[in-house]
Amino acid sequence: MIAYERDTIAAMRAGQNQHEPLVSLETWREVEEKHAHLSTSQHAAVEQILSGQDKIMGLEGVACAGKTTSLL
């Protein structure tokens, strides 16, 4: 399991800042308008995921924090 975790971390590090954001600025504005119901923290998480340049993105939070709602 430790070897798997090391491999995952290596893949994550190799993919950091290596890709274009998932969506353009224009698309982000459309997403933002359609999802005005998200809380401030949900909005920030979605923005970070969609504008990130990493190959692997993670979203961590406590149960019922709204992770699934943020990504729908």
Backbone torsions as a table, in degrees:
resi	resn	phi	psi	omega
1	MET	NA	-37.1	178.8
2	ILE	-63.5	-39.6	177.7
3	ALA	-62.8	-41.7	177.2
4	TYR	-61.2	-43.4	179.8
5	GLU	-64.4	-42.0	177.3
6	ARG	-61.5	-41.4	178.3
7	ASP	-63.3	-41.4	179.1
8	THR	-64.3	-44.4	179.2
9	ILE	-64.1	-40.7	178.0
10	ALA	-62.9	-42.6	178.2
11	ALA	-64.3	-40.6	179.0
12	MET	-62.8	-47.8	-179.3
13	ARG	-64.1	-38.9	-179.7
14	ALA	-66.2	-27.1	-177.3
15	GLY	-95.0	0.6	-178.1
16	GLN	-70.0	132.1	177.5
17	ASN	54.9	34.9	-177.3
18	GLN	-111.7	-3.2	-172.7
19	HIS	-131.8	159.4	173.9
20	GLU	-72.4	153.5	174.4
21	PRO	-55.8	154.2	-179.0
22	LEU	-63.5	-33.7	-179.1
23	VAL	-134.0	156.4	176.4
24	SER	-75.6	168.3	177.5
25	LEU	-60.4	-38.8	179.9
26	GLU	-64.7	-44.1	178.6
27	THR	-64.2	-39.8	178.9
28	TRP	-59.9	-40.4	179.3
29	ARG	-62.5	-39.1	177.1
30	GLU	-64.9	-44.1	178.2
31	VAL	-60.7	-44.8	-179.1
32	GLU	-58.4	-43.7	-179.9
33	GLU	-66.3	-41.4	-177.5
34	LYS	-71.3	-21.4	-174.4
35	HIS	-120.3	43.6	179.3
36	ALA	-65.2	-15.3	-178.1
37	HIS	-75.9	-11.1	-178.0
38	LEU	-70.7	147.9	176.6
39	SER	-70.5	170.4	179.8
40	THR	-58.9	-43.8	-178.7
41	SER	-70.9	-36.8	176.3
42	GLN	-64.1	-44.2	179.1
43	HIS	-59.3	-45.4	-179.9
44	ALA	-63.2	-40.1	179.4
45	ALA	-64.7	-45.9	180.0
46	VAL	-63.4	-43.1	179.1
47	GLU	-60.7	-43.8	-179.9
48	GLN	-64.2	-41.1	179.5
49	ILE	-65.9	-47.2	-175.9
50	LEU	-72.1	-25.7	-179.0
51	SER	-99.0	-5.7	-178.0
52	GLY	-67.5	155.3	-179.0
53	GLN	-115.3	20.3	-179.5
54	ASP	-96.5	150.0	178.1
55	LYS	-70.1	-36.3	-177.5
56	ILE	-117.7	125.8	177.2
57	MET	-122.6	140.4	178.0
58	GLY	-123.3	150.9	176.5
59	LEU	-129.8	113.6	-175.8
60	GLU	-117.7	141.9	177.4
61	GLY	-174.7	165.0	-179.7
62	VAL	-70.4	164.3	178.2
63	ALA	-58.3	139.7	177.3
64	CYS	66.8	23.5	179.2
65	ALA	-81.5	-15.3	179.3
66	GLY	102.2	21.8	179.6
67	LYS	-61.2	-49.7	-178.0
68	THR	-65.1	-43.5	178.2
69	THR	-58.9	-39.5	-179.6
70	SER	-63.7	-32.2	-174.2
71	LEU	-95.7	-3.1	-179.6
72	LEU	-80.6	NA	NA
